[in-house]
């Protein structure tokens, strides 16, 4: 199989917008559109979200996570969860539902299992990116959270389309790492109207060059990806394993070692990751 030619064909399909989501994902897309309306209210969003049980449960779970509920005051309703999280975080969660539900687009059980592993990696990177933005790079933590959620969306699309190209995911996928991932990922991210600054961060991830000390949103995303204890299964197929990378990235950040920062934030990362995977 000519893997590079196949990846170009998949990218062309994505560029033409040939992506069919599971029906209930339309609610998440409607939430995203509602958030673009300056007159959108908390009540309107709560009513819209309440008809989608997966998004409702995810919203309340995130609102009660350590990251967003340090006081431990538990919420059980959608409206108060929307108020606690705010519209920026709600946009992240709506996008997270779209990304996660792409797991079900493949007709192959093996490919769905691969997408499940990719979502585990995605969840951890998103949670790490939020902490790193707060504690290390001083970037907008919600922008970092969003960037982490979408950073493997090209991979989800690849897995969803792989059934149409028998053998694509059966062997080594070296052409995917780098140009192949960027080619497909750009098309899918643009189709979903991902903001320009998140696209720029994604380009930093694809380039693979981490500035030291890390400062930008792109550095935040790349650092989270390299520190994640759960690897992308597509990176493994492409021969781009990052095992051992964390030990090589022991940095001094404002008189505090990166490992200490991550250790202090472990509960927050674990809580947020668990809520995303629930």
LUMGUNU-39306 format. One record per residue: residue in three letters; x, y, z negated of N, C-alpha, C, O in turn. Coordinates in steps of 0.1 Angstrom, whole numbers. Atoms other than C-alpha are relative to their C-alpha. Example, Ala and Ser with C-alpha at 12.3 -4.5 7.8 and 13.67 -1.06 7.14 Angstrom:
% LUMGUNU-39306
vexpa; n_xx; n_yy; n_zz; ca_xx; ca_yy; ca_zz; c_xx; c_yy; c_zz; o_xx; o_yy; o_zz
ala; 9; -12; 0; 123; -45; -78; 9; 12; 0; 19; 12; -7
ser; -9; -11; 0; 137; -11; -71; -8; 11; -8; -3; 22; -9
***
This chain:
% LUMGUNU-39306
vexpa; n_xx; n_yy; n_zz; ca_xx; ca_yy; ca_zz; c_xx; c_yy; c_zz; o_xx; o_yy; o_zz
unk; 8; -12; 0; 0; 0; 0; 9; 12; 0; 19; 13; -7
unk; -7; -13; 0; 12; 35; 8; -7; 9; -11; -17; 15; -8
unk; 6; -6; 11; 5; 50; -26; -1; 15; 2; -11; 22; -1
unk; 0; -15; -2; 14; 86; -16; -11; 4; 9; -18; 14; 7
unk; 11; -3; -9; -10; 85; 13; -14; -1; -7; -23; 6; -4
unk; 12; 2; 8; -37; 71; -10; -3; 12; -9; -14; 16; -10
unk; 2; -11; 9; -32; 99; -35; -4; 13; 8; -12; 20; 3
unk; 4; -12; -8; -34; 125; -7; -15; -1; 4; -22; 9; 4
unk; 15; 2; -3; -68; 110; 3; -9; 2; -11; -19; 9; -10
unk; 7; -2; 12; -80; 110; -32; -1; 15; -4; -12; 20; -8
unk; 0; -15; 2; -70; 147; -36; -9; 7; 10; -16; 16; 6
unk; 9; -7; -10; -88; 156; -4; -15; -2; -4; -23; 7; -3
unk; 14; 3; 5; -120; 139; -18; -4; 10; -11; -15; 15; -12
unk; 3; -9; 11; -117; 159; -50; -1; 14; 5; -10; 22; -1
unk; 1; -13; -6; -111; 191; -30; -14; 3; 6; -19; 14; 6
unk; 13; -1; -6; -144; 185; -12; -11; -1; -10; -23; 1; -7
unk; 10; 1; 10; -161; 181; -45; -8; -13; -1; -19; -13; -5
unk; 7; 13; -1; -170; 144; -40; 2; -7; -13; 9; -17; -14
unk; 0; 6; 14; -175; 136; -77; -14; -1; -5; -21; 9; -6
unk; 13; 2; 6; -206; 121; -91; 1; -4; -15; 7; -14; -18
unk; -1; 2; 15; -210; 123; -129; -12; -8; -4; -23; -8; 2
unk; 11; 6; 6; -232; 101; -150; -11; 11; -3; -8; 22; -6
unk; 11; -9; 0; -267; 117; -152; 0; 9; -13; -2; 21; -12
unk; 1; -8; 12; -265; 128; -189; 11; 11; -1; 10; 20; -9
unk; -11; -10; 0; -233; 148; -182; -5; 13; 5; 1; 24; 2
unk; 6; -12; -5; -255; 173; -164; -4; 10; -12; -3; 22; -10
unk; 3; -9; 12; -265; 186; -199; 12; 8; -4; 12; 20; -7
unk; -12; -6; 3; -229; 193; -207; 3; 11; 10; 8; 22; 6
unk; -3; -10; -10; -225; 212; -174; -10; 12; -2; -6; 23; 1
unk; 10; -11; 2; -257; 232; -182; 4; 8; -12; 2; 20; -12
unk; -5; -7; 12; -242; 241; -216; 11; 10; 5; 12; 21; 1
unk; -11; -8; -5; -211; 254; -198; -5; 12; 8; -1; 23; 6
unk; 6; -11; -8; -232; 275; -174; -7; 10; -10; -7; 22; -7
unk; 7; -8; 10; -253; 288; -204; 10; 9; -7; 8; 21; -10
unk; -10; -7; 7; -221; 299; -221; 6; 12; 9; 11; 21; 3
unk; -5; -11; -9; -212; 321; -190; -10; 11; 0; -7; 22; 5
unk; 10; -10; 1; -244; 341; -197; 2; 9; -12; 2; 4; -23
unk; -3; -8; 12; -236; 371; -219; -12; 1; -9; -10; 4; -21
unk; 11; 0; 8; -271; 370; -232; -4; -13; -7; -14; -14; -14
unk; 3; 14; 6; -269; 334; -244; 0; 1; -15; 9; 7; -21
unk; 1; -1; 15; -280; 330; -280; 3; -14; -6; 3; -24; 1
unk; -2; 12; 8; -272; 304; -307; -12; -9; 1; -10; -22; 3
unk; 12; 8; 0; -308; 293; -307; -2; -7; 13; -5; -19; 14
unk; 2; 6; -14; -309; 287; -269; 10; -12; 1; 6; -22; 7
unk; -9; 10; -2; -277; 267; -270; -3; -12; -9; -2; -24; -5
unk; 3; 11; 9; -288; 246; -300; -11; -8; 6; -11; -21; 5
unk; 11; 7; -6; -320; 237; -282; 5; -8; 12; 0; -20; 14
unk; -6; 6; -12; -301; 228; -250; 8; -13; -4; 7; -23; 1
unk; -9; 11; 4; -276; 206; -269; -8; -11; -7; -4; -23; -6
unk; 8; 10; 8; -302; 189; -291; -6; -11; 9; -9; -22; 4
unk; 6; 10; -8; -316; 170; -261; 11; -10; 5; 7; -20; 11
unk; -11; 9; -4; -282; 153; -255; 6; -6; -12; 14; 1; -19
unk; -4; 6; 13; -275; 129; -284; 15; -1; -1; 21; 1; -12
unk; -15; 2; 1; -238; 123; -275; 6; 14; -3; 15; 14; -12
unk; -6; -13; 3; -230; 160; -274; -4; 6; -14; 4; 12; -20
unk; 5; -4; 13; -251; 167; -305; 9; -6; -11; 13; 1; -20
unk; -8; 7; 10; -233; 141; -325; 15; 4; 0; 21; 6; -11
unk; -14; -5; 0; -199; 152; -313; 2; 14; -6; 11; 17; -13
unk; 0; -14; 5; -207; 188; -321; 0; 0; -15; 8; 7; -22
unk; 1; 1; 15; -217; 180; -357; 13; -6; -6; 17; -2; -16
unk; -12; 7; 5; -187; 157; -362; 12; 9; 0; 19; 10; -9
unk; -11; -9; -1; -162; 183; -350; -2; 11; -10; 8; 15; -17
unk; 3; -11; 10; -179; 210; -372; 4; -5; -14; 7; 4; -22
unk; -3; 6; 13; -174; 187; -402; 15; -5; -2; 18; -10; -12
unk; -13; 5; 1; -138; 178; -394; 9; 10; -8; 5; 22; -10
unk; -9; -9; 8; -109; 192; -415; 4; 12; 7; 6; 23; 1
unk; -5; -12; -8; -98; 215; -387; -10; 11; 0; -6; 23; 0
unk; 10; -10; -1; -131; 234; -387; -8; 1; -13; -16; 10; -15
unk; 8; 0; 13; -144; 227; -423; 10; -2; -11; 8; -12; -19
unk; -9; 2; 11; -115; 232; -447; -7; 0; -14; -1; -5; -24
unk; 7; -1; 13; -140; 240; -475; -7; -13; -4; -11; -15; -15
unk; 7; 13; 3; -157; 205; -472; -15; 1; 0; -21; -8; -5
unk; 15; -2; 0; -192; 220; -468; -6; -7; 12; -4; -2; 23
unk; 4; 8; -11; -209; 193; -447; -13; 6; 7; -22; 10; 0
unk; 12; -4; -7; -234; 203; -420; -6; -12; 7; 1; -22; 10
unk; 7; 12; -6; -260; 180; -405; -9; 4; 12; -16; -4; 17
unk; 9; -5; -10; -278; 202; -379; 8; 7; 11; 19; 13; 8
unk; -7; -5; -12; -268; 214; -344; 1; 15; -1; 12; 21; 2
unk; 0; -15; 0; -277; 251; -349; 11; 5; -9; 19; 14; -5
unk; -11; -5; 9; -254; 256; -379; 14; -5; 5; 24; 2; 2
unk; -13; 5; -6; -227; 235; -362; 5; 10; 11; 16; 13; 12
unk; -3; -10; -11; -229; 259; -332; 6; 13; -6; 15; 19; -2
unk; -4; -12; 7; -226; 289; -356; 14; -2; -6; 22; 8; -5
unk; -13; 2; 6; -196; 274; -374; 11; -1; 11; 22; 5; 9
unk; -10; 2; -10; -177; 264; -343; 2; 12; 10; 14; 15; 13
unk; -2; -11; -10; -184; 294; -320; -1; -5; 14; 1; -17; 17
unk; 3; 4; -14; -190; 295; -283; 13; -5; 7; 12; -14; 16
unk; -12; 5; -7; -153; 290; -273; 2; -15; -3; 6; -22; 6
unk; -2; 14; 4; -151; 257; -292; -11; -9; 7; -9; -20; 11
unk; 11; 7; -6; -185; 247; -278; 3; -3; 15; 0; -14; 20
unk; -4; 2; -14; -172; 251; -243; 10; -11; 1; 10; -20; 10
unk; -9; 11; 1; -143; 228; -252; -7; -13; -1; -4; -23; 6
unk; 7; 13; 3; -167; 201; -265; -8; -4; 12; -9; -16; 15
unk; 8; 4; -12; -189; 203; -234; 9; -5; 11; 5; -15; 17
unk; -9; 5; -10; -159; 199; -212; 5; -14; -4; 7; -23; 4
unk; -4; 13; 5; -147; 170; -234; -10; -11; 3; -6; -22; 7
unk; 10; 10; -3; -180; 152; -229; 1; -4; 15; 0; -16; 19
unk; -1; 2; -14; -176; 156; -191; 12; -9; 3; 11; -19; 10
unk; -12; 8; -2; -140; 142; -192; -2; -14; -6; 1; -24; 1
unk; 1; 14; 6; -148; 113; -216; -10; -8; 8; -7; -20; 10
unk; 9; 8; -7; -178; 102; -196; 5; -4; 14; -2; -12; 21
unk; -6; 5; -12; -156; 99; -165; 5; -14; -1; 7; -21; 9
unk; -4; 14; 2; -146; 66; -181; -10; -9; 7; -6; -20; 12
unk; 10; 8; -5; -179; 52; -169; -2; 0; 15; -11; -7; 20
unk; 2; -2; -14; -175; 62; -133; 6; -12; 8; 3; -14; 20
unk; -6; 12; -7; -154; 31; -124; -8; -12; -1; -15; -15; -11
unk; 8; 12; 0; -170; -1; -114; 8; -12; -6; 2; -23; -8
unk; -9; 11; 5; -141; -22; -128; 1; 1; -15; 5; 11; -20
unk; -2; 1; 14; -140; -33; -164; 14; 3; -4; 17; 10; -14
unk; -14; -2; 3; -102; -32; -163; 3; 15; 1; 11; 21; -7
unk; -3; -15; -2; -102; 4; -150; -7; 8; -11; -2; 18; -15
unk; 7; -8; 11; -128; 15; -176; 9; -2; -13; 9; 8; -21
unk; -9; 2; 12; -104; 0; -203; 12; 9; 1; 16; 15; -9
unk; -11; -9; -2; -76; 20; -188; -4; 14; -2; 4; 22; -9
unk; 5; -13; 3; -97; 51; -189; -2; 2; -15; 0; 13; -20
unk; 1; -1; 14; -104; 44; -225; 13; 3; -7; 13; 11; -16
unk; -14; -3; 5; -67; 43; -233; 4; 14; 3; 11; 21; -5
unk; -3; -13; -4; -63; 75; -214; -7; 11; -9; -2; 21; -12
unk; 7; -9; 8; -90; 92; -235; 6; 0; -14; 6; 11; -21
unk; -7; 0; 13; -72; 81; -267; 12; 9; 0; 14; 17; -9
unk; -11; -9; -2; -41; 98; -254; -5; 15; 0; 1; 23; -6
unk; 5; -14; -2; -61; 129; -244; -4; 6; -13; -1; 17; -16
unk; 5; -5; 13; -78; 132; -278; 12; 4; -9; 11; 15; -15
unk; -11; -3; 9; -45; 131; -296; 8; 12; 4; 12; 21; -4
unk; -7; -12; -6; -28; 156; -273; -8; 13; -3; -2; 23; -7
unk; 9; -12; 2; -58; 180; -276; 1; 4; -15; 2; 16; -18
unk; -1; -3; 15; -57; 178; -315; 14; 6; -3; 15; 16; -11
unk; -14; -5; 2; -19; 183; -315; 2; 13; 5; 8; 22; -1
unk; -1; -13; -7; -21; 212; -291; -6; 11; -8; 0; 22; -9
unk; 7; -10; 9; -45; 230; -314; 9; 4; -12; 10; 15; -15
unk; -8; -2; 12; -22; 226; -344; 13; 7; 4; 17; 17; -3
unk; -12; -6; -5; 9; 235; -324; -2; 15; 3; 7; 23; 1
unk; 4; -14; -4; -8; 267; -311; -1; 8; -13; 4; 20; -13
unk; 2; -7; 13; -17; 277; -347; 14; 2; -7; 17; 13; -12
unk; -12; 0; 9; 16; 268; -364; 13; 3; 6; 23; 6; 0
unk; -13; -1; -7; 43; 270; -338; 1; 11; 11; 9; 20; 10
unk; -1; -9; -11; 36; 289; -306; -8; 13; -2; -6; 22; 6
unk; 9; -12; 2; 10; 314; -320; -9; 3; 12; -11; 15; 14
unk; 9; -2; -11; -12; 309; -290; -15; -2; -5; -17; -6; -17
unk; 14; 2; 3; -50; 308; -290; -3; -15; -2; -1; -23; 7
unk; 2; 15; 2; -58; 274; -307; -11; -6; 8; -10; -18; 12
unk; 11; 5; -8; -91; 270; -288; 4; -2; 14; 0; -11; 21
unk; -5; 1; -14; -74; 276; -255; 9; -12; 1; 9; -20; 11
unk; -8; 12; 1; -48; 250; -265; -8; -13; -1; -4; -23; 6
unk; 9; 11; 1; -75; 226; -275; -6; -4; 13; -7; -15; 17
unk; 6; 1; -13; -92; 231; -242; 10; -6; 10; 7; -15; 18
unk; -10; 5; -10; -60; 226; -222; 4; -15; -3; 6; -22; 6
unk; -2; 13; 3; -54; 194; -241; -11; -10; 5; -8; -21; 10
unk; 11; 8; -4; -88; 181; -233; 0; -3; 15; -3; -14; 20
unk; 0; 2; -15; -84; 186; -195; 13; -4; 6; 14; -5; 18
unk; -13; 1; -6; -47; 179; -191; 2; -13; 8; 11; -15; 16
unk; -1; 13; -8; -53; 143; -178; -13; -2; 9; -15; -13; 13
unk; 12; 2; -7; -85; 150; -159; 2; -6; 14; -6; -13; 20
unk; -3; 6; -13; -68; 142; -126; 2; -15; -1; -2; -23; 8
unk; -2; 14; 3; -59; 108; -141; -14; -7; -1; -15; -18; 4
unk; 14; 6; 1; -96; 101; -150; -6; -1; 14; -13; -11; 17
unk; 6; 0; -13; -106; 110; -114; 7; -11; 8; 1; -18; 16
unk; -8; 10; -6; -78; 87; -101; -6; -14; -3; -8; -22; 6
unk; 5; 13; 5; -91; 58; -122; -14; -2; 6; -18; -13; 10
unk; 13; 1; -5; -127; 65; -111; -1; -4; 14; -10; -11; 19
unk; 0; 3; -14; -118; 63; -75; 8; -13; 4; 8; -17; 15
unk; -10; 11; -3; -93; 34; -78; -7; -13; 6; -1; -20; 14
unk; 7; 11; -5; -120; 8; -70; -1; 0; 15; -3; -11; 21
unk; 0; -1; -14; -121; 21; -35; 13; -2; 7; 14; -3; 19
unk; -14; 3; -5; -84; 14; -31; 6; -12; -7; 15; -10; -16
unk; -4; 12; 7; -78; -22; -42; 15; -1; -1; 23; 1; 9
unk; -14; 1; 2; -44; -27; -57; 7; 13; -5; 19; 12; -9
unk; -7; -13; 3; -37; 10; -65; 5; 0; -14; 16; 5; -16
unk; -4; -1; 14; -35; 5; -102; 6; -14; -5; 8; -16; -17
unk; -5; 13; 4; -21; -31; -102; 15; 0; -2; 20; -9; -8
unk; -14; 1; 0; 15; -23; -98; 6; 14; -5; -1; 21; -12
unk; -6; -12; 5; 39; 6; -104; -6; 12; 8; -10; 11; 19
unk; 7; -12; -5; 25; 41; -98; 10; 12; 0; 6; 23; -4
unk; -10; -10; 1; 57; 61; -96; -4; 13; 8; -1; 24; 2
unk; 3; -13; -7; 44; 86; -69; -11; 8; -8; -12; 20; -5
unk; 10; -8; 7; 16; 96; -94; 7; 10; -9; 2; 22; -10
unk; -7; -8; 10; 41; 111; -119; 7; 12; 7; 16; 10; 15
unk; -5; -11; -7; 48; 146; -107; -9; 5; 11; -20; 10; 8
unk; 8; -6; -11; 35; 156; -72; -14; -6; 1; -23; 1; 4
unk; 13; 7; -1; 7; 130; -71; -10; 5; -10; -21; 8; -6
unk; 9; -5; 10; -8; 140; -104; -4; 14; 2; -15; 18; 0
unk; 3; -14; -2; -5; 177; -97; -9; 2; 12; -18; 11; 11
unk; 8; -2; -12; -20; 173; -62; -15; -3; -3; -24; 5; 0
unk; 13; 4; 4; -51; 155; -76; -6; 9; -11; -17; 14; -10
unk; 5; -8; 12; -53; 174; -109; -4; 14; 4; -14; 19; -1
unk; 3; -14; -3; -53; 209; -93; -14; 0; 6; -22; 9; 3
unk; 13; 0; -7; -83; 200; -71; -12; -2; -10; -22; 5; -9
unk; 11; 2; 10; -104; 186; -100; -1; 11; -10; -13; 15; -13
unk; 1; -11; 10; -95; 214; -124; -7; 12; 7; -15; 19; 0
unk; 6; -11; -7; -105; 240; -98; -15; -2; 3; -23; 7; 2
unk; 14; 3; -2; -138; 222; -90; -8; 2; -13; -20; 5; -12
unk; 6; -2; 12; -146; 224; -127; 1; 14; -6; -2; 17; -17
unk; -1; -15; 4; -138; 262; -128; 8; 2; -13; 4; 10; -21
unk; -9; -2; 12; -110; 258; -154; 7; 14; 1; 12; 17; 12
unk; -6; -14; -1; -97; 293; -163; 15; 0; 4; 22; -10; 3
unk; -13; -1; -7; -65; 305; -146; 11; -3; -10; 21; -9; -7
unk; -11; 1; 9; -44; 306; -178; 2; -15; -4; 13; -19; -8
unk; -1; 14; 3; -52; 269; -185; 6; -7; 12; 14; -16; 10
unk; -6; 5; -12; -43; 261; -149; 15; 2; 0; 23; -7; 3
unk; -14; -3; 1; -10; 278; -155; 7; -9; -10; 19; -13; -8
unk; -5; 9; 10; -4; 258; -186; 2; -14; 5; 12; -21; 3
unk; -1; 14; -6; -11; 226; -166; 12; -1; 9; 18; -11; 10
unk; -11; 0; -9; 15; 236; -141; 13; -2; -8; 22; -8; -3
unk; -12; 1; 9; 41; 239; -169; 1; -15; -4; 12; -21; -4
unk; 0; 15; 4; 31; 203; -180; 5; -8; 12; 14; -17; 10
unk; -4; 8; -12; 35; 190; -144; 15; 2; 3; 22; -7; 7
unk; -14; -3; -2; 69; 208; -141; 9; -8; -9; 20; -12; -6
unk; -7; 8; 10; 80; 191; -173; 12; 7; -6; 20; 1; -13
unk; -11; -7; 6; 103; 219; -184; -5; 7; -12; -13; 16; -12
unk; 4; -6; 13; 99; 228; -221; 10; 11; -4; 22; 8; -6
unk; -9; -11; 5; 113; 262; -231; 2; -1; -15; -7; -5; -22
unk; -3; 1; 14; 130; 263; -264; 6; 14; -5; 15; 19; 1
unk; 12; 6; 7; 118; 277; -286; -13; 1; 8; -14; 10; 16
unk; 13; -1; -7; 83; 270; -273; -8; 12; -4; -9; 15; -15
unk; 7; -12; 2; 62; 301; -269; -14; 1; 7; -23; 6; 1
unk; 12; -2; -8; 36; 299; -242; -11; -11; -2; -8; -21; -9
unk; 11; 11; 1; 3; 279; -238; 5; -12; 8; 3; -23; 3
unk; -6; 12; -7; 22; 257; -213; 10; -7; -8; 9; -20; -8
unk; -9; 7; 9; 49; 250; -238; -7; -7; -11; -4; -18; -14
unk; 9; 7; 10; 22; 242; -263; -5; -13; 5; -4; -23; -2
unk; 6; 12; -6; 6; 217; -240; 11; -11; 2; 9; -23; -1
unk; -11; 9; -2; 39; 201; -230; 6; -6; -12; 9; -18; -13
unk; -5; 5; 12; 51; 198; -265; -10; -10; -7; -5; -20; -12
unk; 11; 9; 5; 18; 182; -276; 1; -13; 7; 0; -24; 1
unk; -1; 12; -8; 21; 157; -248; 12; -8; -3; 11; -21; -3
unk; -13; 7; 3; 57; 148; -256; 0; -6; -14; 6; -16; -17
unk; 1; 5; 14; 49; 144; -293; -11; -10; -3; -10; -16; -14
unk; 11; 9; 3; 18; 123; -290; 5; -14; -1; 13; -19; 7
unk; -4; 14; 3; 23; 88; -305; -7; -9; 10; -3; -21; 10
unk; 7; 8; -10; -2; 75; -279; 3; 5; 14; 0; 16; 17
unk; -5; -4; -13; 12; 75; -244; -12; -1; 10; -21; -9; 8
unk; 9; 2; -11; -7; 80; -212; 3; -13; 7; 14; -16; 11
unk; -2; 12; -7; -12; 46; -196; 5; 2; 14; 11; -6; 20
unk; -4; -3; -14; -7; 62; -162; 15; 4; 0; 22; 1; 10
unk; -15; -3; 1; 27; 76; -173; 8; -13; -1; 19; -14; 5
unk; -7; 13; 1; 36; 40; -183; 1; -7; 13; 11; -13; 17
unk; 0; 7; -13; 25; 27; -149; 10; 7; 10; 16; 1; 19
unk; -9; -8; -8; 46; 55; -133; 14; -1; -4; 23; 6; 2
unk; -14; 1; 5; 77; 46; -153; 5; 12; -7; 17; 15; -7
unk; -4; -13; 6; 76; 79; -172; -3; -1; -15; -9; 8; -21
unk; 3; 2; 14; 74; 65; -208; 8; 11; -8; 19; 15; -5
unk; -5; -11; 9; 80; 92; -235; 4; -6; -14; 6; 2; -23
unk; -3; 6; 13; 88; 67; -263; 14; 5; -5; 24; 6; 3
unk; -13; -6; 6; 115; 82; -286; 1; 15; 2; 11; 21; -3
unk; -1; -14; -2; 108; 117; -274; -1; 8; -13; 6; 19; -14
unk; 2; -8; 12; 96; 129; -308; 13; 2; -8; 15; 13; -13
unk; -12; -1; 7; 129; 122; -324; 10; 10; 6; 19; 15; -2
unk; -9; -9; -6; 147; 143; -299; -5; 15; 0; 2; 24; 4
unk; 6; -13; 0; 124; 173; -305; -1; 6; -14; -11; 13; -17
unk; 0; -6; 14; 133; 182; -341; 4; 14; 1; 16; 17; 3
unk; -3; -14; -2; 131; 220; -339; -2; 8; -13; -10; 4; -22
unk; 1; -9; 11; 135; 248; -364; -10; 11; 4; -7; 18; 13
unk; 10; -10; -3; 104; 270; -363; -2; 9; -12; -8; 5; -22
unk; 1; -10; 11; 105; 301; -385; 4; -6; -13; -3; -6; -23
unk; -6; 5; 12; 127; 284; -411; -7; -13; -5; -4; -17; -16
unk; 6; 13; 3; 106; 252; -411; 1; -9; 11; 0; -6; 23
unk; -2; 10; -10; 113; 220; -393; -13; -4; 6; -24; -5; -1
unk; 12; 4; -7; 88; 209; -367; -6; -13; -6; -19; -14; -7
unk; 5; 12; 6; 85; 175; -383; -8; 3; -13; -18; -4; -16
unk; 7; -4; 12; 74; 192; -416; -14; 6; 3; -24; 3; -3
unk; 12; -6; -4; 48; 212; -398; -10; -10; 4; -22; -10; 0
unk; 9; 11; -5; 33; 181; -381; -4; -8; -12; -16; -13; -12
unk; 4; 8; 12; 34; 162; -414; -11; 7; -8; -21; 1; -13
unk; 10; -8; 8; 15; 190; -432; -14; 0; 8; -24; 2; 1
unk; 13; -1; -8; -11; 190; -403; -5; -14; 4; -15; -14; 11
unk; 4; 14; -5; -15; 152; -400; -15; -2; -3; -21; -8; 5
unk; 14; 3; 3; -49; 151; -418; -9; 8; 10; -19; 2; 15
unk; 8; -8; -10; -62; 179; -395; 0; -7; 14; -11; -8; 20
unk; -1; 7; -13; -49; 161; -364; -8; -13; 0; -16; -16; 10
unk; 7; 13; 1; -63; 127; -375; -15; 2; 0; -23; -5; 6
unk; 14; -3; 1; -97; 142; -384; -6; 4; 14; -16; 0; 18
unk; 5; -5; -13; -101; 160; -351; 1; -11; 11; -8; -12; 19
unk; -1; 11; -9; -89; 130; -331; -11; -10; -2; -17; -14; 8
unk; 10; 10; 3; -113; 107; -348; -14; 6; 5; -22; -2; 10
unk; 13; -6; -4; -142; 132; -341; -1; -1; 15; -12; -3; 20
unk; 0; 1; -15; -133; 133; -304; -3; -14; 5; -9; -15; 15
unk; 1; 13; -5; -132; 96; -301; -13; -7; -5; -16; -18; 0
unk; 12; 6; 6; -164; 89; -321; -11; -2; 11; -21; -8; 8
***
